[in-house]
Amino acid sequence: MPLRNPITDLPTHEVTNVPPLLGDQDLYAKDRVLQEGLKREGAGWAEEIVAGFGRKAGTEEVMEWANQANRYAPELKAFDRNGRRINQVTFHPAYHNLMDLAISNDLPTFAWNNPKPGNHVAHGALSYLLNQVEGGVLCPMAMSYAVLPALKATPSIANEWIPRLLAREYDARDIPAAEKKSITMGMFMTEKQGGSDVRANSTRARPEGDATGPGAPYILSGHKFFCSAPMSDAFLSLAYTESGLSCFLLPRWKPDGNRNGLYIQRLKDKLGNKSNASSEMELVETWGLMLGEEGRGVRTIIDMVQGTRYYCAIGSAALMRQALVQALHHTSHRSAFQRKLIQQPLMRNVLSDLAIESEAATTLFLRLGRAIGEGESDEGAASLARLGTAIGKYWICKRAPGHVYEAMECHGGPGYIEESILPRLYRETPVNSIWEGSGNVICLDVLRALQKDPAALPVFFAEIELARGGHSALDALIDSLKSEMKAPGDFETRARRITEMMALAWQGALLVQHAPNAVSDAFCAARINGPWSGAYGSLPGDTDFAAILERAGAEM
């Protein structure tokens, strides 16, 4: 007679009506919106690469790496055992596994290693896939991607540093960049007293010798309040010279083989993004090279900010997608009141609403990726990319926290437990909205783009007018937006309203053109036509819920 197991054979411990573990996910094969958008926006040539990475990134093993990297946060190791200042950060091995996965699959530099149409679209798709698993490692990926245009401002610096960035073999060693197989790069701009107002910075730079200007060595002193990924091999930073705020490249190691004066003061204890170290950095006689023109530091580094803001939009779209996947899985296997949750009318409404929001976010970031790529040779596309990056960064990131929370609520209590992925996804969402400019800063940047670039608004309206006639509510919104742009009054006060209208019009136009009618009609009816609370689950009763959920990948 077999022995009774005192744990699993308890008379009250019978596990029923509980969803099975999700296990390995094929993140690309199950995402019809991504598949269609990748081809539509000119990156069909990369489908095999993106699909292969989707299979890798979604495995249960990688998901567990993400769990461990967040559970065992980075630790500051300011000194070695003999008391020497080394300014290092130690990470759990799972973090290094994730970094290796990202760099070996070219996540930070895919667009630059594949200079062809659609390269930024495919790049965004790869980042979107890994972001569904773990957002923390995407911070150094984002900065390493975005830094290349800024480096090109000074050819002597670009020629030395760009080849190191383009390598695809992860090297975690803290040694001079010239001795490494590959490198990552970061940036830090903000200071305690200024935040987003970088002109309030107090960090100073003086020439090291007689040479001045682009490519010349300088010595910096000051304090930076936010430095994420402080183990990067070099950083871009801002400091004042006699001619104004300028941009500098600061390597971790000086050319003479000694450590640079980059002193990590402490690591930030953040709400989320736990696997990624964020620090305060003291600059003490820090050696650096001037990048770009003296006194034009903001202009130089803004090229990098454009890229990192694109990553913010991608990251938020990814969090929405994974939250939706989790909600669909749970509700497809959990029953209440004699029916599966996904068969309950109100739950179908909520899930469908989450699905159309996710599709709108993914469709927008993929279109934005095409504009970024085309903008390298087309002025109109460049105008759309500049304006559109701010619009996408604001709106997609703003919608993500409520979206992930609603997906958590679909699980009930189990979604609130740390063993679920939902709490981690939820904590990750605010960083994309705050990092690289919080809501007000981004909306004011939308206005700046409209004021500084006369082509921006005509190009944007030409883009959304392509959908004219596809839905009456969208047509009315386009007309209202044109009236809003002509209305007298304080544009700054109305900046959020204008940005929201532009975002909804662009998403609506893209869905009307490219999504099935079930999706575009539901989006226009819920988001554009009539009052909208911003909450999920208020789609009209005549919505084709079955078509929307089937498209999203629900197990009906």
C-alpha positions as CSV (number, residue, x, y, z in Angstrom):
1,M,0.0,0.0,0.0
2,P,1.6,3.4,-1.0
3,L,2.5,5.8,1.7
4,R,0.3,8.8,2.0
5,N,1.9,12.2,1.2
6,P,1.1,14.5,4.1
7,I,1.4,17.6,1.9
8,T,-0.4,16.8,-1.3
9,D,-2.9,14.4,0.1
10,L,-4.5,16.6,2.6
11,P,-8.2,16.0,2.5
12,T,-9.0,19.6,1.8
13,H,-6.2,20.2,-0.7
14,E,-7.8,19.5,-4.1
15,V,-6.7,21.9,-6.8
16,T,-9.6,22.6,-9.2
17,N,-10.6,25.5,-11.4
18,V,-7.1,26.9,-11.4
19,P,-5.5,27.9,-14.7
20,P,-2.4,25.9,-15.8
21,L,1.0,27.5,-15.8
22,L,1.4,29.5,-18.9
23,G,4.9,28.0,-19.5
24,D,6.9,28.8,-22.7
25,Q,5.4,31.6,-24.8
26,D,6.0,32.1,-28.5
27,L,5.8,35.9,-28.2
28,Y,5.9,36.5,-32.0
29,A,3.7,33.6,-33.3
30,K,0.8,34.6,-31.0
31,D,1.0,38.3,-31.8
32,R,-1.0,38.9,-35.0
33,V,-0.8,42.7,-34.7
34,L,3.0,42.6,-34.5
35,Q,3.3,40.2,-37.4
36,E,1.1,42.4,-39.7
37,G,2.8,45.6,-38.6
38,L,6.3,44.3,-39.1
39,K,5.5,43.5,-42.8
40,R,3.4,46.6,-43.4
41,E,6.0,49.0,-42.1
42,G,8.7,47.6,-44.3
43,A,10.5,45.1,-42.0
44,G,9.2,41.9,-43.5
45,W,12.8,41.0,-44.4
46,A,13.5,40.6,-40.6
47,E,10.6,38.4,-39.8
48,E,12.6,35.2,-39.4
49,I,15.0,37.0,-37.0
50,V,12.2,38.6,-35.0
51,A,10.2,35.3,-34.9
52,G,13.2,33.4,-33.7
53,F,13.9,35.9,-30.9
54,G,10.2,35.7,-29.9
55,R,10.6,32.0,-29.3
56,K,13.8,32.5,-27.2
57,A,12.6,35.5,-25.1
58,G,9.3,33.9,-24.1
59,T,10.6,30.7,-22.6
60,E,9.9,29.9,-19.0
61,E,13.7,29.9,-18.4
62,V,14.0,33.5,-19.5
63,M,10.9,34.5,-17.5
64,E,12.6,33.0,-14.4
65,W,15.8,35.0,-15.2
66,A,13.6,38.1,-15.1
67,N,12.0,37.1,-11.8
68,Q,15.4,36.5,-10.2
69,A,17.0,39.6,-11.6
70,N,14.2,41.7,-10.0
71,R,14.0,39.7,-6.7
72,Y,17.8,40.0,-6.1
73,A,18.5,43.6,-6.8
74,P,21.8,45.1,-7.8
75,E,24.2,46.1,-4.9
76,L,26.7,48.9,-4.7
77,K,30.3,47.8,-4.3
78,A,32.1,51.1,-3.8
79,F,35.4,49.6,-2.5
80,D,37.4,46.5,-3.0
81,R,38.5,44.3,0.0
82,N,41.7,46.4,0.4
83,G,39.8,49.7,0.6
84,R,40.4,50.9,-2.9
85,R,37.5,52.9,-4.5
86,I,36.2,50.9,-7.5
87,N,32.7,52.2,-7.9
88,Q,31.2,48.9,-9.1
89,V,27.7,47.4,-9.0
90,T,27.2,43.7,-8.5
91,F,24.3,42.0,-10.2
92,H,22.6,38.6,-9.8
93,P,23.8,36.1,-12.5
94,A,20.3,36.2,-14.0
95,Y,20.8,39.8,-14.9
96,H,23.9,38.9,-16.9
97,N,22.0,36.1,-18.6
98,L,19.5,38.7,-19.8
99,M,22.1,41.1,-20.9
100,D,23.8,38.4,-22.8
101,L,20.5,37.4,-24.5
102,A,19.9,41.0,-25.5
103,I,23.4,41.8,-26.8
104,S,24.0,38.5,-28.6
105,N,20.7,39.1,-30.4
106,D,21.7,42.6,-31.4
107,L,19.0,44.4,-29.4
108,P,20.9,47.6,-28.8
109,T,22.2,48.1,-32.3
110,F,20.1,46.1,-34.7
111,A,19.0,49.2,-36.6
112,W,22.6,50.4,-37.1
113,N,23.9,46.9,-38.1
114,N,21.2,46.6,-40.7
115,P,21.0,49.9,-42.6
116,K,18.0,49.2,-44.8
117,P,14.4,50.3,-44.9
118,G,12.4,49.0,-41.9
119,N,15.5,48.6,-39.7
120,H,14.1,50.7,-36.9
121,V,10.8,48.9,-37.1
122,A,12.5,45.5,-36.7
123,H,14.7,47.0,-34.0
124,G,11.6,48.2,-32.1
125,A,9.9,44.8,-32.5
126,L,12.9,43.0,-31.0
127,S,12.9,45.4,-28.0
128,Y,9.1,45.0,-27.7
129,L,9.5,41.2,-27.3
130,L,12.1,41.3,-24.6
131,N,10.3,44.2,-22.8
132,Q,7.4,41.8,-22.2
133,V,9.7,39.7,-20.1
134,E,12.0,42.2,-18.4
135,G,12.2,46.0,-18.7
136,G,15.3,46.6,-16.6
137,V,17.8,45.4,-19.0
138,L,16.2,47.4,-21.7
139,C,17.5,50.6,-20.1
140,P,21.1,50.0,-21.1
141,M,19.9,48.7,-24.5
142,A,17.9,51.9,-25.1
143,M,20.8,54.2,-24.3
144,S,23.3,52.1,-26.3
145,Y,20.9,52.3,-29.3
146,A,20.1,56.0,-28.9
147,V,23.7,57.2,-28.4
148,L,24.9,56.6,-32.0
149,P,23.4,59.7,-33.6
150,A,24.8,61.9,-30.9
151,L,28.3,60.3,-31.2
152,K,28.3,61.2,-34.9
153,A,28.4,64.9,-33.9
154,T,32.2,64.5,-33.5
155,P,33.7,62.1,-36.0
156,S,36.9,61.5,-34.0
157,I,34.8,60.2,-31.1
158,A,32.4,58.3,-33.3
159,N,35.2,56.5,-35.1
160,E,36.6,55.2,-31.8
161,W,33.5,54.3,-29.9
162,I,30.8,53.2,-32.4
163,P,32.6,50.0,-33.6
164,R,32.7,48.9,-29.9
165,L,29.0,49.5,-29.6
166,L,28.1,47.5,-32.7
167,A,29.8,44.3,-31.4
168,R,27.5,41.4,-30.4
169,E,29.3,39.6,-27.6
170,Y,28.4,40.6,-24.1
171,D,31.3,41.5,-21.9
172,A,30.5,42.4,-18.3
173,R,34.1,43.1,-17.2
174,D,34.9,46.4,-15.6
175,I,38.0,47.1,-17.7
176,P,39.0,49.9,-20.2
177,A,36.6,49.9,-23.2
178,A,39.5,49.3,-25.7
179,E,40.1,45.9,-24.1
180,K,36.5,44.7,-24.2
181,K,34.6,42.5,-26.7
182,S,31.7,44.9,-26.7
183,I,30.4,47.9,-24.7
184,T,27.3,49.7,-23.5
185,M,26.8,53.4,-23.1
186,G,24.5,55.5,-20.8
187,M,23.8,59.1,-20.0
188,F,23.0,61.3,-17.1
189,M,21.8,64.8,-17.4
190,T,19.6,65.7,-14.4
191,E,20.7,67.3,-11.1
192,K,18.8,67.7,-7.8
193,Q,18.0,71.4,-8.3
194,G,16.8,71.2,-11.9
195,G,15.4,67.8,-12.9
196,S,14.1,68.2,-16.4
197,D,15.3,71.8,-16.4
198,V,18.8,70.9,-17.4
199,R,19.8,74.6,-17.8
200,A,19.6,74.8,-14.0
201,N,22.5,72.4,-13.8
202,S,25.6,73.4,-11.9
203,T,28.2,70.9,-13.2
204,R,31.3,72.6,-14.6
205,A,33.9,71.7,-17.2
206,R,37.3,73.2,-17.9
207,P,39.8,72.4,-20.6
208,E,42.4,69.9,-19.6
209,G,45.0,71.7,-21.7
210,D,45.2,74.3,-24.4
211,A,42.8,72.5,-26.8
212,T,39.1,73.4,-26.7
213,G,36.0,72.5,-28.6
214,P,34.7,69.3,-30.1
215,G,36.9,66.3,-29.4
216,A,39.1,68.1,-26.9
217,P,39.6,66.8,-23.3
218,Y,38.0,68.5,-20.4
219,I,37.8,68.0,-16.6
220,L,34.3,68.0,-15.1
221,S,33.1,68.5,-11.5
222,G,29.6,68.2,-10.2
223,H,26.8,65.9,-9.1
224,K,24.2,64.0,-11.1
225,F,21.0,62.9,-9.4
226,F,20.0,60.0,-11.8
227,C,22.4,57.8,-13.5
228,S,20.8,54.5,-14.7
229,A,23.0,51.6,-15.7
230,P,26.1,53.0,-14.0
231,M,28.1,50.0,-15.1
232,S,28.0,51.2,-18.6
233,D,31.4,51.7,-20.2
234,A,30.9,55.4,-21.0
235,F,28.3,58.1,-20.5
236,L,27.1,61.3,-22.2
237,S,26.6,64.2,-19.7
238,L,26.0,67.9,-19.7
239,A,28.2,70.5,-18.1
240,Y,28.8,74.2,-18.3
241,T,31.9,75.7,-20.0
242,E,32.5,79.4,-20.5
243,S,30.5,79.2,-23.7
244,G,27.4,77.5,-22.2
245,L,25.9,74.1,-21.6
246,S,27.9,71.5,-23.5
247,C,27.9,67.7,-24.0
248,F,30.7,65.4,-23.0
249,L,31.6,61.7,-23.3
250,L,32.8,60.3,-20.0
251,P,34.5,56.9,-20.1
252,R,34.7,54.7,-16.9
253,W,38.4,54.4,-17.5
254,K,40.8,57.2,-18.6
255,P,43.2,56.8,-21.5
256,D,46.1,56.3,-19.0
257,G,44.5,53.1,-17.7
258,N,43.3,54.6,-14.4
259,R,39.7,54.7,-13.2
260,N,37.9,57.9,-14.1
261,G,36.5,60.2,-11.4
262,L,32.9,58.7,-11.5
263,Y,32.0,58.2,-7.9
264,I,28.7,56.2,-7.3
265,Q,27.2,57.7,-4.1
266,R,24.3,55.4,-3.7
267,L,21.8,53.2,-5.6
268,K,18.2,54.4,-5.8
269,D,15.5,52.3,-4.1
270,K,12.9,52.6,-6.9
271,L,9.2,51.6,-7.2
272,G,10.0,49.2,-10.0
273,N,12.7,48.6,-12.7
274,K,14.4,46.7,-9.9
275,S,16.9,44.7,-12.0
276,N,18.4,47.9,-13.4
277,A,20.7,49.9,-11.1
278,S,20.0,53.6,-10.9
279,S,22.5,55.7,-9.0
280,E,23.6,59.2,-7.9
281,M,27.0,60.0,-9.4
282,E,29.6,62.5,-8.1
283,L,32.0,63.8,-10.8
284,V,35.3,64.5,-9.2
285,E,38.0,65.7,-11.6
286,T,36.3,63.6,-14.2
287,W,38.0,63.3,-17.6
288,G,35.9,63.6,-20.7
289,L,35.8,64.6,-24.3
290,M,33.6,67.4,-25.7
291,L,31.0,66.0,-28.0
292,G,29.4,68.3,-30.5
293,E,29.8,72.1,-30.5
294,E,30.6,74.0,-27.3
295,G,27.5,75.6,-25.8
296,R,25.2,73.4,-27.9
297,G,25.1,70.4,-25.5
298,V,21.3,70.2,-25.4
299,R,21.1,70.1,-29.2
300,T,23.7,67.3,-29.2
301,I,22.2,65.1,-26.6
302,I,18.6,65.6,-27.8
303,D,19.4,63.2,-30.6
304,M,20.0,60.6,-28.0
305,V,16.8,61.5,-26.1
306,Q,14.8,61.0,-29.2
307,G,15.9,57.4,-29.3
308,T,15.3,56.7,-25.7
309,R,11.8,58.2,-25.9
310,Y,11.1,55.8,-28.7
311,Y,12.1,53.0,-26.4
312,C,9.7,54.3,-23.7
313,A,6.8,54.0,-26.1
314,I,8.0,50.5,-27.1
315,G,8.4,49.4,-23.5
316,S,4.9,50.5,-22.5
317,A,3.3,48.8,-25.5
318,A,5.2,45.6,-24.5
319,L,3.9,45.8,-20.9
320,M,0.4,46.2,-22.2
321,R,0.7,43.2,-24.5
322,Q,2.1,40.8,-21.8
323,A,-0.5,42.0,-19.3
324,L,-3.2,41.2,-22.0
325,V,-1.7,37.8,-22.6
326,Q,-1.7,37.0,-18.9
327,A,-5.4,38.2,-18.6
328,L,-6.5,36.2,-21.6
329,H,-4.8,33.0,-20.3
330,H,-6.3,33.3,-16.8
331,T,-9.9,34.1,-17.9
332,S,-9.8,31.4,-20.5
333,H,-9.2,28.7,-17.8
334,R,-11.0,30.1,-14.8
335,S,-14.8,29.6,-14.3
336,A,-17.3,31.5,-12.2
337,F,-21.1,31.2,-12.1
338,Q,-21.0,28.1,-14.4
339,R,-19.1,29.8,-17.2
340,K,-15.5,30.6,-18.1
341,L,-14.6,34.1,-17.1
342,I,-13.9,35.0,-20.7
343,Q,-17.5,33.9,-21.6
344,Q,-19.0,36.4,-19.1
345,P,-20.4,39.4,-21.1
346,L,-18.8,42.1,-18.9
347,M,-15.4,40.4,-18.8
348,R,-15.5,40.0,-22.6
349,N,-16.0,43.8,-22.7
350,V,-13.1,44.5,-20.4
351,L,-10.7,42.1,-22.3
352,S,-11.7,43.4,-25.7
353,D,-11.1,47.0,-24.5
354,L,-7.7,45.9,-23.2
355,A,-7.0,44.3,-26.6
356,I,-7.8,47.3,-28.7
357,E,-5.7,49.5,-26.5
358,S,-2.8,47.1,-26.8
359,E,-3.2,47.0,-30.6
360,A,-3.4,50.8,-30.9
361,A,-0.1,51.1,-28.9
362,T,1.7,48.5,-30.9
363,T,0.5,49.8,-34.3
364,L,1.6,53.3,-33.4
365,F,5.1,52.4,-32.2
366,L,5.7,50.3,-35.4
367,R,4.6,53.3,-37.6
368,L,6.8,55.5,-35.6
369,G,9.7,53.2,-36.2
370,R,9.2,53.6,-40.0
371,A,9.1,57.3,-39.7
372,I,12.4,57.3,-37.7
373,G,14.1,55.2,-40.4
374,E,12.8,57.2,-43.3
375,G,13.6,60.4,-41.5
376,E,17.3,59.7,-42.0
377,S,16.9,60.7,-45.7
378,D,13.5,62.4,-45.9
379,E,12.7,65.7,-44.2
380,G,9.0,65.2,-44.0
381,A,9.4,61.8,-42.3
382,A,12.0,63.4,-40.0
383,S,9.4,66.0,-39.0
384,L,6.8,63.3,-38.3
385,A,9.3,61.3,-36.3
386,R,10.3,64.2,-34.2
387,L,6.7,65.2,-33.4
388,G,5.4,61.6,-33.3
389,T,8.0,60.4,-30.9
390,A,6.8,62.9,-28.3
391,I,3.1,62.1,-29.0
392,G,3.7,58.3,-28.8
393,K,5.9,58.6,-25.7
394,Y,3.3,60.7,-23.9
395,W,0.2,58.7,-24.8
396,I,1.3,55.1,-24.8
397,C,3.2,55.5,-21.6
398,K,0.3,57.4,-20.0
399,R,-2.1,54.6,-20.8
400,A,0.0,51.7,-19.7
401,P,-0.4,51.8,-15.8
402,G,-4.2,51.7,-16.0
403,H,-4.1,49.0,-18.6
404,V,-1.8,46.7,-16.6
405,Y,-3.8,47.3,-13.4
406,E,-7.0,46.3,-15.2
407,A,-5.4,43.1,-16.5
408,M,-4.3,42.4,-12.9
409,E,-7.9,42.9,-11.7
410,C,-9.0,40.3,-14.3
411,H,-7.1,37.8,-12.1
412,G,-8.6,38.8,-8.8
413,G,-6.5,38.1,-5.8
414,P,-4.0,35.8,-7.6
415,G,-2.9,38.7,-9.8
416,Y,-2.0,40.7,-6.7
417,I,0.5,38.1,-5.5
418,E,4.2,38.5,-6.2
419,E,4.4,35.0,-7.7
420,S,2.3,36.4,-10.5
421,I,4.1,38.5,-13.1
422,L,1.4,41.2,-12.9
423,P,2.8,43.1,-9.9
424,R,6.2,43.4,-11.6
425,L,4.6,44.5,-14.9
426,Y,2.5,47.1,-12.9
427,R,5.5,48.5,-11.1
428,E,7.4,48.8,-14.3
429,T,4.8,50.9,-16.1
430,P,5.4,54.4,-14.4
431,V,9.1,54.5,-15.3
432,N,8.5,54.9,-19.0
433,S,6.2,57.8,-18.4
434,I,8.6,59.6,-16.0
435,W,12.0,58.7,-17.6
436,E,13.2,61.0,-20.4
437,G,10.6,63.6,-19.6
438,S,7.3,63.2,-17.6
439,G,3.9,64.1,-19.0
440,N,4.1,67.9,-18.9
441,V,7.6,68.0,-20.3
442,I,6.6,65.8,-23.2
443,C,3.5,67.7,-24.0
444,L,5.4,71.0,-24.0
445,D,7.9,69.3,-26.3
446,V,5.0,68.6,-28.7
447,L,4.3,72.3,-28.8
448,R,8.0,73.1,-29.3
449,A,8.1,70.7,-32.2
450,L,5.1,72.4,-33.8
451,Q,6.5,75.9,-33.3
452,K,10.1,75.1,-34.4
453,D,9.3,73.0,-37.4
454,P,6.7,74.6,-39.8
455,A,6.5,71.2,-41.7
456,A,5.5,69.2,-38.6
457,L,1.8,70.0,-38.4
458,P,1.1,69.7,-42.2
459,V,2.9,66.4,-42.3
460,F,1.0,65.1,-39.3
461,F,-2.4,66.1,-40.8
462,A,-1.4,64.5,-44.1
463,E,-0.7,61.3,-42.2
464,I,-4.1,61.2,-40.4
465,E,-6.1,62.5,-43.4
466,L,-5.2,59.2,-45.1
467,A,-8.0,57.6,-43.0
468,R,-10.6,60.3,-43.9
469,G,-13.9,58.7,-44.6
470,G,-13.1,55.5,-42.7
471,H,-15.2,56.4,-39.7
472,S,-17.4,59.4,-39.0
473,A,-16.1,59.8,-35.4
474,L,-12.5,60.0,-36.6
475,D,-13.4,62.5,-39.3
476,A,-15.0,64.7,-36.7
477,L,-12.0,64.4,-34.4
478,I,-9.7,65.4,-37.2
479,D,-11.8,68.5,-37.8
480,S,-11.9,69.3,-34.1
481,L,-8.2,69.0,-33.9
482,K,-7.7,71.4,-36.7
483,S,-10.0,73.9,-35.0
484,E,-8.1,73.4,-31.7
485,M,-4.8,74.2,-33.4
486,K,-6.3,77.5,-34.7
487,A,-8.0,78.5,-31.4
488,P,-6.6,81.5,-29.6
489,G,-5.4,81.2,-26.0
490,D,-2.6,79.7,-24.0
491,F,-1.2,76.7,-25.9
492,E,0.7,75.6,-22.8
493,T,-2.5,75.3,-20.7
494,R,-4.0,73.2,-23.5
495,A,-0.9,71.1,-24.2
496,R,-2.2,67.9,-22.8
497,R,-5.5,68.2,-24.5
498,I,-3.8,68.9,-27.8
499,T,-1.4,66.0,-27.4
500,E,-4.2,63.6,-26.4
501,M,-6.3,64.6,-29.4
502,M,-3.3,64.1,-31.7
503,A,-2.5,60.7,-30.2
504,L,-6.1,59.4,-30.5
505,A,-6.4,60.8,-34.0
506,W,-3.2,59.0,-35.1
507,Q,-4.1,55.7,-33.5
508,G,-7.6,55.9,-34.8
509,A,-6.3,56.7,-38.3
510,L,-3.9,53.8,-38.3
511,L,-6.5,51.3,-37.0
512,V,-9.1,52.5,-39.5
513,Q,-6.6,51.9,-42.3
514,H,-5.0,48.6,-41.1
515,A,-7.0,46.8,-38.5
516,P,-10.2,44.8,-38.9
517,N,-13.4,46.7,-38.7
518,A,-14.2,45.1,-35.3
519,V,-11.1,46.7,-33.8
520,S,-11.3,50.1,-35.5
521,D,-15.0,50.5,-35.0
522,A,-14.7,49.7,-31.3
523,F,-11.7,52.0,-30.9
524,C,-13.5,54.9,-32.6
525,A,-16.7,54.3,-30.7
526,A,-15.1,54.1,-27.3
527,R,-12.2,56.5,-27.5
528,I,-13.5,59.2,-29.9
529,N,-17.3,59.2,-30.3
530,G,-18.9,60.7,-27.2
531,P,-17.9,60.8,-23.5
532,W,-15.0,58.5,-22.5
533,S,-13.9,58.0,-18.9
534,G,-10.6,56.4,-19.8
535,A,-11.5,53.2,-17.9
536,Y,-11.8,49.8,-19.6
537,G,-14.9,47.8,-20.2
538,S,-17.2,50.4,-21.6
539,L,-17.3,49.3,-25.3
540,P,-20.7,49.6,-27.0
541,G,-23.0,46.5,-26.8
542,D,-22.8,45.9,-30.5
543,T,-19.0,45.4,-30.5
544,D,-17.8,42.2,-32.1
545,F,-16.1,41.0,-29.0
546,A,-15.5,37.5,-30.4
547,A,-13.5,38.8,-33.3
548,I,-11.4,41.2,-31.2
549,L,-10.6,38.5,-28.6
550,E,-9.8,35.9,-31.3
551,R,-7.4,38.4,-32.9
552,A,-5.7,39.1,-29.6
553,G,-5.0,35.3,-29.2
554,A,-7.7,34.3,-26.7
555,E,-8.4,30.6,-26.2
556,M,-12.1,30.6,-26.9
